[in-house]
Amino acid sequence: MLAWAQLWGLASMSPKLSNQNRLLKTHFPATNKLNPQTCPWKMLITHTLPLTFEFASTAHLRGLERLNIANAISPPTFENIQQLLQEHSQWKLVHTTHELSSTEFFTLLAQRKFPFINELRPIHEVFCGSKPDYWHEVVGHIALLFDKNFADFYQNMAKLYLTLLASNQDTKAQHLQQVLWILFEYGFIKENNQNKAFGAAIVGSALSLLRLKKNVLAVEPFYPKVALDSGLYDEHSAVPRNPKGQIRMFAIESIQIAELQILTFFK
């Protein structure tokens, strides 16, 4: 019963080993119980990555192929990822130890730089991280930057945010940040009439991907005002749900259409 409630977001999935083991036992029953010495990387590659391959966007899959994540017996080094990224997309990584403010974050993105937390989540958060870590950054965000359309979208939206700030349109800038947070972390894109995930908090999380697989998530068309009004960006409020109790998510038709929608809404 608790496992069901956690899957539906009705009970806390706090960073405890017992919660990770409950998810493991429910959805991957053939696996041995986790203990403090269990290697997080092995669990992520074995259990989370196959779900990523099943539900992530084509851009993500191509980026992960370039990074060769599936065959890595340990996390690729910062230097290795940096080299691959610069070769293929002209983006650079900037090492950081914590989440940046919105202004710091978008200032880097506008320069085609991405903040990188080079620390892998501990085993008690392996299937549902409580904060950004190496796996979230590499699988969720950096793999996407190998795709020109997504890479340009990140940069263009960052420039729009900074333009709004520079013109003293602080409320608009805040609302733009909230809409972009929804897309960057929880966004989907239409591919062959299917909703494929590109948001980092979906793509890099076994719990989120299982929610998608079990129809806990309801994906609806993206419109900036609808997404903003949903409050999905507010981590301190209850998640938005449809009348069936499913958690609401949003899918863009394409990067180009999404960018036009956002530019029109925030003009």
C-alpha positions, -999 to 999 in steps of 0.1 A, spaced: 0 0 0 28 24 8 46 16 -24 14 24 -43 10 57 -24 46 67 -31 42 59 -68 12 81 -70 29 109 -50 5 105 -21 32 95 4 67 109 8 96 93 -11 121 108 13 158 99 7 160 68 28 174 34 20 141 17 30 122 37 4 147 28 -23 144 -9 -13 106 -7 -14 107 6 -49 132 -21 -59 112 -49 -44 80 -37 -60 93 -30 -95 125 -50 -98 118 -80 -76 147 -102 -89 173 -77 -75 191 -81 -43 183 -57 -15 203 -25 -14 227 -19 15 249 11 23 278 -5 3 258 -10 -29 272 8 -59 248 36 -70 262 37 -105 255 0 -111 219 4 -99 214 34 -121 228 16 -152 209 -16 -145 175 -2 -135 170 35 -144 188 36 -178 166 10 -195 135 31 -185 153 61 -199 159 44 -232 122 34 -233 107 68 -226 132 95 -234 133 118 -264 153 108 -295 176 137 -288 184 122 -254 190 88 -268 215 102 -293 233 122 -267 235 92 -244 250 72 -273 277 98 -278 285 97 -241 285 59 -242 268 59 -208 253 24 -212 288 8 -214 305 28 -187 315 7 -157 320 39 -137 310 75 -143 328 91 -172 351 119 -160 343 156 -161 372 161 -185 359 133 -208 324 147 -209 337 183 -214 357 172 -244 329 153 -261 305 182 -255 328 208 -269 335 187 -300 299 182 -308 280 212 -296 304 240 -286 291 240 -251 313 241 -220 308 227 -185 313 248 -154 320 230 -122 298 239 -93 290 223 -60 254 236 -55 223 248 -74 228 283 -88 203 312 -86 181 317 -117 202 346 -128 235 328 -124 221 297 -142 207 316 -172 238 338 -175 258 307 -180 233 292 -205 233 324 -225 271 318 -230 266 281 -239 279 270 -206 262 245 -183 268 242 -145 279 207 -136 277 191 -102 303 164 -103 290 142 -75 270 110 -78 239 106 -56 242 83 -26 226 49 -26 197 61 -4 186 84 -32 195 62 -61 160 59 -77 147 94 -66 173 121 -60 165 150 -38 188 174 -55 208 177 -87 238 154 -90 261 139 -116 234 115 -130 208 142 -132 231 166 -150 246 141 -175 216 119 -183 190 146 -178 206 178 -192 240 173 -209 229 144 -232 203 169 -246 229 195 -254 243 173 -281 212 181 -301 214 215 -319 177 224 -316 176 217 -278 210 234 -272 199 265 -291 166 265 -272 184 265 -238 205 294 -250 178 314 -266 155 311 -235 183 321 -213 189 352 -234 152 361 -232 152 358 -194 182 381 -192 166 406 -216 135 407 -194 156 413 -163 176 440 -180 144 459 -190 132 457 -154 104 433 -163 110 412 -131 76 396 -129 78 384 -165 113 371 -159 101 352 -129 72 337 -148 95 328 -176 118 311 -152 89 291 -138 77 280 -173 113 270 -183 117 251 -151 87 230 -160 100 223 -194 137 218 -185 128 194 -156 94 179 -166 89 186 -203 78 161 -230 79 164 -268 57 148 -294 75 122 -315 54 101 -339 23 107 -319 40 96 -287 50 118 -257 87 114 -251 104 129 -221 131 155 -223 128 170 -188 158 161 -167 138 152 -136 118 127 -156 146 112 -178 170 107 -149 146 93 -122 135 57 -120 105 68 -99 94 94 -124 98 70 -153 78 43 -135 51 69 -129 50 74 -166 50 37 -173 22 31 -148 0 60 -162 4 81 -130 14 110 -153 -11 126 -176 6 145 -204 -13 174 -220 -4 199 -247 19 227 -237 7 263 -235 27 288 -215 -2 302 -195 -17 268 -188 17 254 -176 23 286 -155 -12 284 -139 -7 247 -131 19 255 -104 40 225 -114 71 246 -108 63 251 -71 81 223 -52 65 233 -19 29 229 -31 8 199 -40 14 186 -75 -13 195 -100 -36 167 -108 -64 161 -134 -99 148 -123 -86 112 -124 -59 120 -99 -30 118 -124 -1 142 -122 -3 168 -149 27 172 -173 31 191 -206 42 182 -241 55 206 -267 48 199 -304 84 208 -313 112 230 -301 104 256 -328 67 258 -318 75 260 -281 100 288 -286 74 308 -307 48 302 -280 71 315 -253 83 345 -272 47 354 -281 35 350 -245 63 370 -229 67 397 -256 
